[in-house]
Amino acid sequence: MRWADVYLAGTGAYLPERRESARRAVATGRYDAAENTANGIRAVRVAGPDEPPPVMAVAAVRQALDRAGRPTDGGPTLVIHASLGHQGLDFWTPAHYIRRETIGGDGPTFEIRHSSNGGMAAIETAAAYLTAMPSVTAAVITAADAFALPYVDRWRSENQQVYGDGAGALVLTREPGLARLVATATVTDSGLEPIYRGASEWAAVPMPGGGPVDLRGRKREYLLLSPERYDEAIEQTQAGLRTALDNALADAGITVDGVDLFVHPVIGETVVAYTYGERLGIPATATLYDWGRDIGHLGAADQFVQLHHLLVNGLVRAGRHVVAIGSGAGFGWTVAVWEILPTAPR
């Protein structure tokens, strides 16, 4: 989908001060040394008891609104909150909390639960809302997650990524700002849904076994069903990602060579090298992956925090293109093409 008059007006990010290094996790027996070598993540940010995801999201929104120069009186503004994991309370709506603590008002307020692709899916959803509903003048979209025991073991729940805590926020408007949203594309392959379900039985309550979530076990259960399943899953995930990227670039009228910087999930280094480097032809030097290796995989917030970092530090000149790539269990992929405007920091 090629968009007209949808702009990025402001960005915000919140990363907890506390850090945990992978080296220390290995030394204390919390992280496998071989996985550390393969994944290449150096450190993660760790939220404290007073930093649940919605609180971090509020801090990111306030920063984004300030950078956008937007009023905080609510009005006809859309609010979307994306997340992957637990948000601090059950039977509660964090999106409304985020709205109440930032802009207030009575505009539409939603949540998106689309695994690690939630933040990217929120961009496309917000763009559609701004285009279809003239009464909505802006969109505030947030993504935030925190991963803690006994719910999630950031070092062991998965074997090809390490989870960090943090939040990001974007403000989209119809007036020119820091960047123009040129095009987006979303692709879904529900045939891959069982990968993160495995052979697990339905549970009447969260964490029936007391936790932590064993994602690697679920994937192993699915992939070992047949000798061909592993290779088939790799090809399917690669095909979905390639289709989303190709569709977004085609609608934007550019090629991979015409992109100056890519932001993608901060997952294991071997997976990144194969998925984005070898198969998609994206050089590591054209990404923020090395910077992200000191933060970890932020669930749904990876791309928001990276966009904030590159714009605040003026890492891309006006007129150049940035492509944000999202991938999440389910499986789904969303790609967004941005054109940096002269008003962005340089």
N, C-alpha and C positions, 0 to 999 in steps of 0.2 A: 504494500500500500504506500503510495506516494502522498505525503501530507502537504497541505498549504496552510501557512500562517499558524504553525504551532512552534513555539519557541521555548528554550530553556532559559528561564529568567534568573534562577539562583540555585546554588547547591549548598549542602551542609553535610557534615560528617561528625560522628562522635566515636572515638576509640578510647576505651578505658586506659588509664595510666599503667596499670599493672601488666607486666609481661611475663611469660613463661617461655624459656628457651627449649628447643627440641633436645639440645645437648643435655640439659639438666633433666629432662623427662627420661631420657635414655639412662642416664647415670643412676636415677632413682628407681629404675625398673618399671616405669609407667609407659614406656614407648619402646617398641622393638628397634634395635639398632639397624637391622637390614632395611626395615621400612623407612627409617629416617634417611638412610642413604638414597633410597629410590625416590622418596617423595620430595626431598630437597627443601622442605619448609624449615626455616631457621628459628622462628618464634611465633607466638600467638599473643593476642591481647586477651585479658581475662577480666570479666566484669565482677564487681564486688556485690555484696548483698543489697546495696542501695542503687544498683545499676541494672534493674531488669530491662528487657528490651524496649517496652514502651517509654520508659524514662529516658533512655538513650535516644530514642526516636524524637522525643520532644526537644531535646537539646539540638539535634541535627536540624529539625524544622525551624527553630528559632534562628539558627545561623543562616539557613537558606532564605528565609523571609527577609532577614537583614540584608543579605547580599543582593536580593532581588529588588529591594526597596519597596516591598509590598506592605500595605496596611495589615494590621492584625485584628481587624474587626469582623472577621468572618465573611459575611455577605455570601453571594452566590459562588462559593468556591467548593470544588470537589476535593474530598480527602480520601485517599486510598492507602491502606497499610498492608504491606506484604511481609510474610514471615515463613519460617520453616518449622521452628520448634515451639516449645512452651513459652508463653508470654507473661509469666508471673502469677497468673491466677486462672482458675477454671471457671466456666460459666460466666464469662465477662467479655466485653468488647473493647479491645485496646484501641481500635481506630477512633472510637468516640472519646476515649480518654485523651488521645493525642490531639484531637480537635479542640476539646474543652481547654486543654492546657496551653494551646497556641493561638488559634484564630477564633475559636468559638463559632457562633452563627448556626444556621439551620440548613446548610447546604447538604448535598448528598454525601454520605459517608459509608465506605465499604472496606472490606478486607479481602485479600487474595491469598489463598493457600495453594501455592503451586510449587512447593519444594524450593530448590535454589533458583528456579526461573521466575519466582514470584515478583521480584522487583522489576524485571524486564517486561513481564506480562502487564504490570501496572502502567508502564510507559505507554504501551499500545492502547490499553483500555482508556487511559486519561486522554490520549490524543483523539480517540474516537468520540469520547464524551464532549470535548471542547469543540469538535467539528460538527457534531450532530445537534448540540444544544446551545444555541447562542446565549441563553440566559446564564449559563455558567461561564464566568470570566477568567477563572484560573483553576489550576489543579495543584494540590500539595500531595506528593506521593512519598511514602516512607518505606523503609525496609530495615528490620532490626531483629537480631537474634542473640541469644546467649546460651552457652552449652555447659552444663554443670552436672556432676554426679549428684544423686544416683541415676538421673534421667539419661544423660549422654556422657560417655567417656570420650572427651575430645581427641585423645591419643589412640584409642582402640576401637571405637564403635565402627569405624570404616578403615579399610587398609590402604586406600589410595588418596586420602585427603585428611587434613587435620583441621579441626574447627576452632576458629577464633571468634571473639565477641565484638559486636559493634553495631553501628547504625548509620544509615545515610538517608538524605532527603533531597528531593528535587522539586522545584516550583516551575510549572509549565503555564504559559500564557499565550495570548494571541498577538502580543506586541513583541517586536524584535528585542532580543536580550543577548545572552552570552553565546548562544548557539541556536541554529535552526534544525528542527527535526525534519530531515529530508524524507526518510522512508523507514518502514518497519515491515517485518515478516514474522509470522509464527507458524510452526509446523508441529504436529502432534503424531506420535506413533503409540497408540494405546496397546499395541501388541507387546510392548516392552513393560507394561505395567507390573507383571508378576515379579520382575527382578527385585524390587524392594518390598514385595510381599512374601516371597518365598513360599514355604509350605506352612506358614504360621496359621494357627487357628484363630478365629475371631475371638476377641476378648471383650468382656462386659465392662471392664474398667481399665484405665490406663495402667501400664506397667504391671500386668498381673504377676509376673515373676520377680518383681522388685527391682528390675533394671540392672544395668543400663541397656539401652536399645542396642541390639546386635544386628546392625545393617550388613556387616560382612557375612554373617551366618545366613541371612535371608538370601543374599545374592548367591552364595554358594549352593544353597538348596535348589535354586532355580537353574543355575548354570550347569549343575551336574546331572540334570534330568536326561541329557543325551550328550554324546561326544561332540556333536556339531553345535550345541547351544551357545558356547562361548564365542566362537568365531561369528556365528550368525548375529549375536547381540552386538558385537563390535561393529559389524557392517551396517546393521540397522541404525545404531546410534550415529554412526558417521554419516549415513545417508540423510537422516533427518537434519542434522546440523548443517551439512552441505547445502541441502535444499533451502533451508531458512536463510543462510548467508547469500546464496546465489539469487534468491528472489528479492531480498532487500537491496542488494547491490544493483540488480537489473532495474528495479524501480527508481533507484537513485541515479542511474545512468553512469555508474563508475565500475571499476574492477578492483580486485584485491590490490593491484599495483598502484591504484589511485588513492589508497587509504594511507594516511600518515601514522595513525596510532590505533591499536585495537585494545579493548579492555575485555577480559574474559574471566571465567571463574578461576580462583586461586586453588587449584587442586594439585595432585602429585606431579612432580616434574617429569617423570617418564610418560605419564598420560598426556600432559601438556605438549611435550616434544612430539609425540606421535599424532595426537588429535589435531592440534593447531599448527604445528610446524610441518611435519612430514605430509599429512593428508590435505591440509588446507593451504599450505604454502605461506604461512604467516611467520616471518622471522621473529625470533625472540626479542631482537632489538627494537621491534615496532610494537612492543607491548609493555605493560607495567608489571609484568609477572615478577620480575626480580624484586621490585619494591614490595609487592604483596607477600613475598616469602617471609617477611618479618611481621606479618599480621595474621595470616592463616585464612581459611575459607570462612567467610562471614555469612554463610547461608544465603539469604536472598539479597544481601546488601553489597556484595562484591563490586558490582558495576557502579553503583551510586557513589561509593567511597572513592573508587578510582577516578571517576569523572570529576569529583570534587578536587582530588589531588592534582589532576592535570590542569584544571582550569585555574585553581588558586596559584599554581606555580608557573602558569603560562607556558606549558610544555608543547603546545601546538599553536601555530600562527593562524591569523585570520585567513579565511578562504580555504583552509585545509579541512579534511574529513577525519572524523573519529567514528569507529564502528564498535558498538557495545554488543557483546554476544552473551546470551544466557542459555543455560542448559539445566534442566531439572528432571527429577524422577517423575515417571508417569507414562511416557516420557514426553517432554515438550521443549522446544527451542524457540527463543525470540531473539531477533537481531534488529538493532536500531542504528541508523546512519545519521550522524550529526554533522553539520557544517559549522565550523567555528566562525563567529562574527567579529567585526572590528571592536565591538564593545567588550570582548573578553580580555582578561589580563594577559599581558605579553611580556 
